[in-house]
Amino acid sequence: MGGAENVVVTLADGMAAKGHEILIVYLTGDAIVTPKNPQIKIVGLGMASAKEFLNAFLKLRKIISEFQPDVIHSHMVHANLLARLVRLTIKIPKLVCTAHSTYEGGRLRMMAYRLTDALADISTNVSKMAVVEFEKLGAVPLGRMIPVLNGIDHRKFSPNDSAREASRKKYCQENEKVFIAIGRLFEAKDYPNLLQAFTQVAQQHKDVKLWIVGDGPLRSNLENLASELGIAKNVLFLGMRHDIAELLNGADVFVLSSAWEGFGLVVAEAMAAEKIVVATDSGGVKEVVGECGFLVPVGNPPALAQAMSDALALPDEKRQSLVRQGSGRVADNYSLDKIIDTWLEIYYSTYDD
């Protein structure tokens, strides 16, 4: 469950609504994030490790042979490389490969991207910054990767007073100010940075809470760190959730503490929910936030803490102006309908070597 998975199912639902036939194939694990449209079939390849590669390869090849897609659109490094290799053995009319970050692994993965580049019709990434980083790393030749922004159903995250009241009644006191962070608990999100920053904020401000939404391999380490920092009573680890819009409504300030990002889908969601955004300048996040929030350097808890405090201190008039600018920016630039039209143009386009 993560940003890329949400992007895929949201696009699938949007494409299906326009009359296209969609099949989602995923590599491993359980299908936690699923489309709303029941006609969209989901198939797992069961590739839990490299040992299952051959079986996954053959299964995917069979699926392609039976489904006969006009376009295969793969997402993230493992799926991108697998789809490219399968193309060596079966006809694929169009293959579009999408990376979702400025960083999708070390030198070997970047070399694999470069060596298999010709097997894709075009590669994309989720921000201009991410494309530049892939070019710098030698993963793609110049001009062979283009930026395509992520899209969201911004109406889903519109402010909702009843949702705000319900969330706050469950997880905080009436007078508390709530920061919310959303994302998988792993290295890229740099939650130690956030916990250290929040410690400073909690020392300066009474009645503050931090909701951390998500799960992952670092959860126990982060819970221990919160205890060591003396902020355990102020930090709620809410785990994996399907009510993100409701939780965003209940919070006052959204915080992203990432070490690296491609786009930062949840940043756009927070802006659509009219929340003040405090974020690290990681990857394409700057492109999303623009002038509608606070950006701080990566890995700098004092700077993050100061921005969080500044967000709390905003006068009501300034805060209202900022969040309305942010929601308008998302509606204008990242609406789902607009991004779907962009993808359809790419699917129909011809790319020459």
Stockholm file with secondary structure:
# STOCKHOLM 1.0

chainA/1-353         MGGAENVVVTLADGMAAKGHEILIVYLTGDAIVTPKNPQIKIVGLGMASAKEFLNAFLKLRKIISEFQPDVIHSHMVHANLLARLVRLTIKIPKLVCTAHSTYEGGRLRMMAYRLTDALADISTNVSKMAVVEFEKLGAVPLGRMIPVLNGIDHRKFSPNDSAREASRKKYCQENEKVFIAIGRLFEAKDYPNLLQAFTQVAQQHKDVKLWIVGDGPLRSNLENLASELGIAKNVLFLGMRHDIAELLNGADVFVLSSAWEGFGLVVAEAMAAEKIVVATDSGGVKEVVGECGFLVPVGNPPALAQAMSDALALPDEKRQSLVRQGSGRVADNYSLDKIIDTWLEIYYSTYDD
#=GR chainA/1-353 SS CCHHHHHHHHHHHHHHHTTCCCEEEECSSCCCSCCSCTTSEEEECCCCSGGGHHHHHHHHHHHHHHHCCSCEEEESHHHHHHHHHHTTTSCCSCEEEECCSSCSCSHHHHHHHHHTGGGSSEEEESSHHHHHHHHHTTSSCTTSEEECCCCBCGGGGSCCHHHHHHHHHHHSCTTCEEEEEESCSSGGGCHHHHHHHHHHHHHHCSSEEEEEEBCCTTHHHHHHHHHHTTCGGGEEEEESCSCHHHHHHHCSEEEECCSCCSSCHHHHHHHHTTCEEEEECCTTHHHHHTTSSEEECTTCHHHHHHHHHHHHTCCHHHHHHHHHHHHHHHHHHSBHHHHHHHHHHHHHCCCCC
#=GC SS_cons         CCHHHHHHHHHHHHHHHTTCCCEEEECSSCCCSCCSCTTSEEEECCCCSGGGHHHHHHHHHHHHHHHCCSCEEEESHHHHHHHHHHTTTSCCSCEEEECCSSCSCSHHHHHHHHHTGGGSSEEEESSHHHHHHHHHTTSSCTTSEEECCCCBCGGGGSCCHHHHHHHHHHHSCTTCEEEEEESCSSGGGCHHHHHHHHHHHHHHCSSEEEEEEBCCTTHHHHHHHHHHTTCGGGEEEEESCSCHHHHHHHCSEEEECCSCCSSCHHHHHHHHTTCEEEEECCTTHHHHHTTSSEEECTTCHHHHHHHHHHHHTCCHHHHHHHHHHHHHHHHHHSBHHHHHHHHHHHHHCCCCC
//
